[in-house]
Amino acid sequence: MPPREACLQDVTDTNARRVAAILFVASVLLGSTAAASPVVVDVQRDDDAFVIAASATLRADAAKAWRVLTAYDDYARFIPGVRSSHVVGRRGPVVTVEQSDDALLWPLHWPLRITYEITELPPDRIESRAVASLMPTLQSHYRLTPTAAGVRLDYNGHMRGGLGTRDLEEWLIRRTVNRQFQALADEIERKGSDAPPAPN
């Protein structure tokens, strides 16, 4: 084969190998991070605030879903953007949780300390108020509803705007809720699929 044609053949072979490698890596990553159940997220504007809704129907029972929702100390392990999460106080049904997050809602990413005042209303409802110095207050609640297939998880939140343009805020809120709610739903399903220990 002439030198020029051999060179072109080498370039073609190299590019083909690169494409194959990229496709292989992509298939591995997509296979390893594929969501167990898709979530539905909606973000609407309400004057100077945002109304957030998310839901998913999960293959798990309500009791296991409740355990995942209330395992606040474990959130940093599976929720993207959460660096640390610790219960710092309990008063009856009210739990105080302090989190250190990446500020994913805004264009600049920096550590953000958030305090949550959470009211647990077992077995199916959690109400929360989140306060941080660099972001508006977020009021939210979760609800669990048993279904024939498992359990439906619904989330509703209300947060005032105030940082960045409205379109940018809406996009960032939607992106963050999608990532974090999906991770929560995936963890509930993972726990729901854990087989019970065999009887002795």
N, C-alpha and C positions, 0 to 999 in steps of 0.2 A: 504494500500500500504506500503511495507517495507520502512524503512527510507532512504536507499540508492536510491531506485527507485523514492521515493518522491523528494529527493534532485535533482536527474537528471531531473525530470519533471519540478521542479521549475526553474532550469537553462535554460531548453529548452523554457519554457514559457517566461522567462525574455528576452532571446535572440530574440524570435519571436516578442515580444513587441518592442524591440529596433529597429529591422529591419523595422517593420511597421512604427515606429515613424520617422526613417530616410527617408523612402520612402515618407511619407506624407510631411515632411518638404521639401524634394527635389522637390516634385511635386508643392508645393506652390511657392518655389523660382523660379523654371523654368517657371511656369505659369506667375509669376509676372514680370519676366525680359525677357520674350521671345521677340525677335526682331520682329517688325512689318514687315519689309522687309529685307531680307538678303543682305549684302554688299559683294562685291568682291574686294579683296585687293591683289596687286601684288608688290613685292619688288625685284628689279634687281640690280646687281652690275654693275657699269660703271667705270672701273679703280679704283680710290681711292674714289669713291662716290657711293651713292645709289639713284636709280630712283624709286620713289614711285607712284603707281597709285591705285585709289580706285573709285568705282562707285556703284550706286544703283538706281533703278527705284522706285519712291515713289508715293504713293497715296496722292498727294497734288498739288495745282497749283503753278506755278512759282513765283507768287507774295508772297504767304505765305512762300515759301522756301527762297526767298530773305530776307524777314523780319527776319527769324530765323538766317540766315547766318550773317546778319549785326547787330544783337542784341548782340554785344560784351560784354556789361555789364552783360548779363544774362548767359554767358557761364559756370560760376562756378556752376550754379544750376544743370546742366544736363550733363556736359562733365566730365567723370572721370579723376582725376589727376589735374584738374584746381582748384586751391584754391581761386583765385580771378582774376577778369578781368575787367579793367576799361579803357574807352576812356580818353586819356589825352590831345588830340589835334586833330584839324581838319584844313586842308588847302585845300579848294576845294574838289576834290575827294579823297584826301589822308587823311587817318585816322591813328593816332598813338594810339596803344593800349598797355598797360602794363599788363602783367599777372604774377602771382605767381603760379608755377606748382610744382607738385612732379616730380622729375627727373626720369620718368618711362622708359626713353630710355636706362638707364644705370643700372648696377647691384646695385649700392648704391642709395637709395632713399633719396633725400634731397630737400628742397625748392629751386626752380630755378626761377630766375626773367628773363622774356623774354620780349623784346620790339618788337612789330610788326609794320612795316610800310605797311599799307594796301591801295591799290588803288582800289576804287570801280568803276566799269564800268557797271552801271545798264542798262538793267534789268537782265543781265545774267552772268556777269563775275566779279571775284574778284582776284586781284593779291597781293601777300604778300611776305615780306622779314622779317624773324625772326632772331633776334640777341640776344645771351646770352653769358656771359663770360665763361661758362663751357661747351658749346656745339658748334658744327660747325654751320655756317649760313645755314638756310633753305629757299630756294626759292620755292614758291608754287603758285598754282592758282586753283580756283573753277570755274566750268561752269555749268549753268543750261540749259537744253534743254527740251522744252515741248514735251510730248508724248501723245498718245491716252489715256494711263492709268493715266497720271498725269505729272510728271516731272522726268527727269533723272539728277542726281547729279554726276558730275565727279570731281575728285581731282587728281592733279599731283604735285609731289614735287621732289626736287633735293637737296640732302644733302651730304656733304663730311663726310667720316668716320674720325676716329681719337681717339676714346675712346674704349678700349677693343678690343677683337679679332673680325675679320670680321664676322665669323659665329654667334657670340654672338650679335654683333650689328644688324645684319640682323634679327635675331629672335626677339630681343627686339623692333626694329622698326616696324616689322610686327604686333607684339602683341599690341603695343600702337596704331598704326593706326587703327587696327581692332576695338579696344574698343572705341576709340574716334570718329571715322567716323560712327560706328554703332549708338552711342549715338546721334550724330548729325542727322542722318537719322531718328531715332526713334522720335526725337523731332519735326522734320519737319512733319512727318506723324501725330503725335499727334495734332499739330496745324492745320494740314490740315483737320482733322476729326472734329474739333470744329464746331459746328453748328452756323450759323449766328444768330444774335439776331432777335427775332420775331418782325415784323412790328407793330407799335402802331395803 
